[in-house]
Amino acid sequence: MRKATAVALSPSVANLLATQRMIDLEKPLVKSKKYPFFKTPRIGSRRMRNRLVQKQGICNISLKNVPKQRRKYFSDIFTTVIEMKWRWCLLYFSLSFVISWTFFASLYYSIGKHHGDVDNRHNLSWIPCIVNVHSEINAFLFSFTTQTTIGYGFRYPTDQCPLTIVTMCVQFMWGVMTQTLMAGIIFSKLARPIKRAATLIFSKNAVICMRDGKLCLLFRVGDMRKSSLAEAHIRLQMIKRCVTYEGELLPFHQFDMDVGYDRGLDRIFVIWPITICHEIDEMSPLYDIGEADLRSAKFEIIAILEGVVESVGSTTQARTSYLPSEILWGKRFEKLVHYKMENGQYNIDFCKFHNVYPVKTPSCSAKELDELRMRGQFDETEYQMYPPSDSRFAIISEDAVSPCHTPIEPNQIQILRRDSDEDPDGGAESMELVDLGIHHKCSIRGQSPVVFNSLVPLHQKTSCVRRGSSSVSVSLHG
């Protein structure tokens, strides 16, 4: 008998084997052959095995060993048929029609044969139950004519057999119910609001950058249709593995990520692309994650957009997910809305929908950022507006700014605005007052951790604001 030999593995090999084992344990189940007529996501590559929700919104989940699954499906037969694939649905309806025609044809032929129509078919004085029905094929054609209500011509019933008339009434009612059910199901499948979600798009990547002095997670949502969703609102959840203090392993625990529920910011108007913002604060699951931690983190952020379709009045839902590898640190989305003076419309360039550009962002986590602020070791001015170094953009001096006759709030800036913002050098120029900070009518001192004194060195100076691929000059007031 050979003795078992213990082989010592290096730490890198052991970690690789452990990772592969976790991938094998977490990979989704293969589509069940027991119920092949329901839609399941197509899964083939290892890249998709670690994902709960695919980028198109399909849930990467398969059910197995569900008790009394067939009985529960058929107890809700309408929903079951609605969720069937088109080929199975049309096949079942076609079979139901053919079986119905054949069944009633056999009844008509049996009634006529019992009446003696087959034996007396050459007797001209004989009155049959159904005229010119002397074989199975003739009975099938009469059954087809009766159920489809085409109208009787060469074959028609007589009053010799009351049972034939009763059978015709039953077949007529059965045909009406079958056709009505088929029309209703086909209409319901075509009018499902899930198809509306195909025109709702999410950005391929999410980004993390500074916004009003806070680290924020941003991603973009857009609608390719002109008809907007009514009562649209967004939800954000993180799915990750965690262990309780009692030692219970929760492989898919859900952490809610706030996108402004208390202030109503989760309700959006998706007539143009919207950038969804999640502030990374002490209640956020990203509070302890920095740029270096993001590379090795294991979680999945699921974005869910829900709304009411105006045309049909049904609720639709669009989903996507972001893995840590799809979250870009220190990036910001480019501007894609431009105003055209020629037609007086705002043009949305979806070619720039996924485009990002780098911005200066601290690489530490939000928790470390708060600690640096508490110790006074974080320079706020490093990530705020500063005079542009690019000589192509003119700096507005104090003399060039027209005096304002109305008092300027401490959280307002004055920007140089052009009528055509698609061309940096085109259009008439004018000065415009803009609120500083994304919280309208709120002081930046109350809504942002930025210390107001940090803006003092920039007082009455000119700064550069990034607007998509170009920049504009601004003058700070306060």
N, C-alpha and C positions, 0 to 999 in steps of 0.2 A: 504494500500500500504506500502510495506516494504521499509525502507530507506537504501540507499547504505552506506555501512560501509567501511571506508578507513582502510586498513591494512598497517601498517608500516613494511617495510622489512629491514632486516639488510644489511649492505653494501656488505657482502660476498654473500648473497642470491641474491641481485640485480645484482651484477657482474656476477653471474652464469647464471641468466636468460637472461641478455644481451648477454652473450657469446653464449648461446644456440640459441637465436634469430638470431644472425649473422650467425651461422652455418646453420640454416634452410634457411636463405636468400641466402647463398652462395652455397648451395648444388646443384649439377648439375641436369638438367632436366632428367626425365625418358625417356627411348628410345621411340620415337614416334611410334605409331601403324599405322600411315598413310603411312609411307615408311619403312617397316620392313626389306627390302632387302639390306640395306647398313650396313657396319660394324660400330658398336658403342662400346665403352669400357664397360666392365662389371663392374658395380659399385654396391657394396652391403654393405660394411662396412663403418662405420663413419670415419675410418682412411683415406679412399681414398677421402672423400668428400671435404676436404680442399685442395686438390691437383689439380692443373691445368694440369700438365703433370705427368703421372705415371712413375715409375721407368723404365718400359719397353719402354717408349717413346710414349705411346698412349695419345692423348689429351683428357682430361676429359671435353669435351664440347659437348653439344647437341643443335641443331637448332630448333627453334619453330616459327611458324607464318611467314614463308618466303613467300612473295608474288610470285605467279606464279612459285612455286618450281617445279611442275611436268613438266610444259612446258619448263623450262630452263634445266631440266635434260635431256629431250628427244631431245632438240636441239643439245646437245653434246652427242649423243647416244653412241659413241665409249668409251668415258671416263666413262660414266654411267655404261656400261656393264663391263668395266675393273674393276671398283670399287665394283661391285656386289660380294656377297659371292659366293663361288663355287657351293653350292647346288642350288641356284637360277639360276645361269648362265647355268648349265647343264640341269636344269629342263626346262628353256625357249628354249634351243636349241632342246631338245628332243620333246617338244610340237610342235615346228615349223616344225620338220621333219614329225611327225605323222599327223599334220594338212595338210601339203603339200601333203603327199601321199593320204590322204583321199579325199582332194579336187580334185586332178587330177583323182583319181579313179572314182569319181562321174561323171566327165566330160566324161571319156572314156565309162562308162556304159551308160550314156545318149546318146552319139553319136551312140553307137552300137544299143541301143534299138530303136532310131529314124530311123536307117537304116534298122531295121527288123532282126537283128542278133538273138535276143532272141526268136522271134516267129519261125524262120527258123533254129533253131539249130540242128534239126533232119534231115534237108534236106542236103544230101551229096553233091549236086551240087551247093549249095549256097556258095558264097564267102563273108565272113564277113569282117568288118573293121579290127578287131583284131581276129585272130584265137584262138579258145578255151577260149574265154572270153564271158561267158553267164550268169554270176551272179556278185553280188557286191564283193564277196570274190575274184573271178578271176580277176576282174578289179583292186582291191587293190593290188594283187600280181604283175600284169602287171605294175601298177604305181610305185611300189617299185623297180621293176627290171629296169625300165626306168631311174629313178632318181639316183639310185646307180650305173648305168652303169655296171651291172653284166654281161649282155649279154642275148640275146633272145634265147630260146630253144623251149619249148612246146608252149609258147604263143609268137606270133610275129605279127606285123602289115602287112597289105596289101595295095595295091594302090587303093582300092575301095573308101576310104573316105579321101579326102585331108585335111579335118578338123582335123582328127586324127593325121596326120603328123605334122600339125602346132602346135597342142597341145603338141605333144612329144618334138618339138623343144623348146617351151616355158618352159616346165618342165625341160628339160636338162639344159637350161641356168639358171633357178632358182636354181636347185640343185647345179650347180657349184658355184654360188655366195654364197649360204648358207654354203656349205662346206668350201669354202675359208675364209669366215668371221669367221666361228667357229674355224678353224685352226689358223687364225691370232690372234683371241682373246685369245685362250688358250695359244699360244706361248707368247703373251704379258703378260699374267697373270703370267706365269712361269718365264719369264725373267725380271720381275719387280725388279728394284734395291732396293726396300724396303726390300726384303728378305735378301739382303746383309747386311743390318743393324743388323740382328739378330746375326751376328758373331762379332760385335763391342760391347765391354763391357766397362762400366764405373764402377768406384769404388763405393761401397755402401755408403761410407761416404766421405765428404770433411773435410779437416783439416785446421787449422790456426796455423801457427808457424812463427818463425823468419827465414828469409833468407836474408843474406847479410845486416843485420841490419834493415830490414823492416819487418813489419807484412804482411804476404802473405796468401791468400786463395789457397789451393792446392787440386786438385783431379786428379785421374789417369784415363787414357784412354788406352785401349788395343785392339788388333785385333787378333782373334784366327786363321785367315788364313795366309798363307805365302805370298800370293799375296797382295801387299800393295795397298792402295788407292792413286790415282794420284791427285795432287792439293788439298790435304786434308787441311782444315782449320777449326778452332774452333771459336765459338762465345759463349758469356756468357751474360746473361741478368737476372736482378732481377725484379720480379713482386711483387708489394706491393701496399697497399692502401695509398693514399695521398690526401691532400686537397689544392687547390690553394688559393692564397691570396684573390680571389674574392668569396671564399666559395664553389667552385665547387668540388664535391667529385669524385675522380678518383679511382674506386675500383681496377682496374688492370693496374696500370701505369707501364711502362717498363723503367728500368734504365739500360743503357749499361755499362757493366763492362769490362774494358780494359784488354786484355791478350797480349798486345804487338802489336797492329795493326800498329802503326807508324814504329816499328822496324822490322816488318815482322815475329814476333814470333808467330803469330796466325797460320801461315802455318807450319804444322808439318809433320813429316815422321813417319807413324805409322807402322813401321816394327817391333818395340818392344814397350812395354808399355811406354807411355809418361806421365810425371807429368805436368799438366797444372798449371801455376802460374799466379795469379792475385795479383798484388801489391796493398795493401790497402793504398792509398795516399789520398790527399785532394779531388780528383775527384771521389773517389770510394764511392758507397752508404754504404759501411761498415766502413767508416772513423770514425763515432761517436759510433760504437758498440764495447763494451768490452765483456769480458767473462760473466759477470753478466747480461748484457743487452741481450746477445745472447739467454739466457734461456727463456726470455719472448718476444722476437721479433717475429713478424709475417710477413714473406715474403717467397718467393720461388725463388730459383736460378735455372734457366733453362740453361743447357749446350747443345749446338747444334754442332754436328760434321758433316761436309759435305765433300764429295770427289767424284771422278770419279772412277767407277769400271773399272779396266783394261780389264776384259774379255768381257764386253758388251759395254763399253764406255758411260754408262749412269750415271747420278748424283744420289747419294744416300745420305740419311740423317739419322743420329742416334741422338736420344734425350734422355735426362734424366733430373731429377730435384732433388734438395736438399732443404729440409726444415731446419729451424734452429735446430731442434732436431737431424738432421743428420750431422751437422757440429761440429767436435770435436776440442776443443780448446787445444793447447799445445800438439799436436800429429804430427807425421811425418810418411810417408810411408816407409815400409821396402824395402830393396833391394831384387830384385827377378831375376836379371841377373847374372849368374855365368859362368866363363870360365872353360872348361874342357880340360885338357892337353891330355887326351886319344884320343879324336876325333878332337881336335882343333876347337871346336864350342862353341858358347855362348848359354847356356841353360837358358830358361825362365821358372821359376817355378810359374805357375799361382795359386798354392795353397796359395802363399803369396801376391796375387794381392790386397786383401782388408786389409792386415795386417798393423797395425800402432804400433808405440811405443812412449812413452811419452818423450818429450823434454822440457827443461826449456824455458818458454815463459812468458812474462809479461802479467798480466791479464787485464791491462788497454787497452783502445781503441788506435787506431793509432793517433787520434787527441791529446789525453792526452800524448802519447809517444813523439810526436813532441814538445809539450809544455814543457815536462820535459827536453828534449834535449836543448831547447832554454834557459832554466834556468840553465843548467849544472847540473841537479840533476839525470841524468840517467847514470848508470854505464854500459858502453858498454861491458867491459870485463866479466861481469857476464853471458852473453849469447854467448860469443865467445869461441874459443878453449882454453882449459886449461889442465895442466898435469893430466893424468889419475890417479884416486885413486885406480883402480883395479890392484892388484899386479900380476894378471895373464898376463898382457900385459907389455912387456919389454919396458923400456924407452930408447930411443936412445940418447946417449950422443954425445957431439960435436966430441969426438975422434972417435966414431964409424961411423960417417958420412964421406964418402970419399970426399976429397976436389973437388970442381967444378972448372974446368979450364975456363969455360965461365961465364961471369957476370950474376948475378941473379937479375931479376927485383924486385922492391919493393913489387909487388903483387903476388909473387910466393912462394910456399912452396915445400919442398922436403919430399916425403912420402916413406915409406917402402912398396914395392909392391911384392906380391908373384905370381908365375905363375898360381897357382890354388887358386883362391880366394874363392872357395867353402869350403875349409878346411883351417881354420886359421893357423894351424901348418904344413901344407904341401906345397910342391912346393919350387922352388928356390927363394931366396930373392934378390931383386935388388932395387936400389934407383931411383926415378923418379921425375922429376920436373913437378908440376901441377900448373896451374893458380889459384890464389885465387880470388874467386868470380865467379858468373855465367855469367858475361859479358866478353866474350872472348876478349883478346887483349885490354882491357880497364882497367884503373887504378881504384882500389877500392875507391880512394878518390873522383873520379868524378862520380861514379855510385851508391854509397851507402852513406847514412847519417852517417855512422860510422866515427868518427873522427880518423884520422890516428895516432895521438899521443896515442890513447888508445891501439894500437898494440905494442907500444914500450916496455911496461913491459914484453911482451911475446917474445921479440926479441931473436933469437937464443936459444929458449927453445923448449921443446918437448911437444906435445899435442896429444890428442886422438880424432880420427874422427870415428863416428859411420858408419859402413858399413853393413847395414842389421842387422843381429843378432850378429855380431862380431864387433870388433874395430881394427883399425890400428894406429900405431904410426906415427907421422909426426914431422918434424923439420921446424920451421918457419925461413925464411930468409927475409931480407929487410933492 
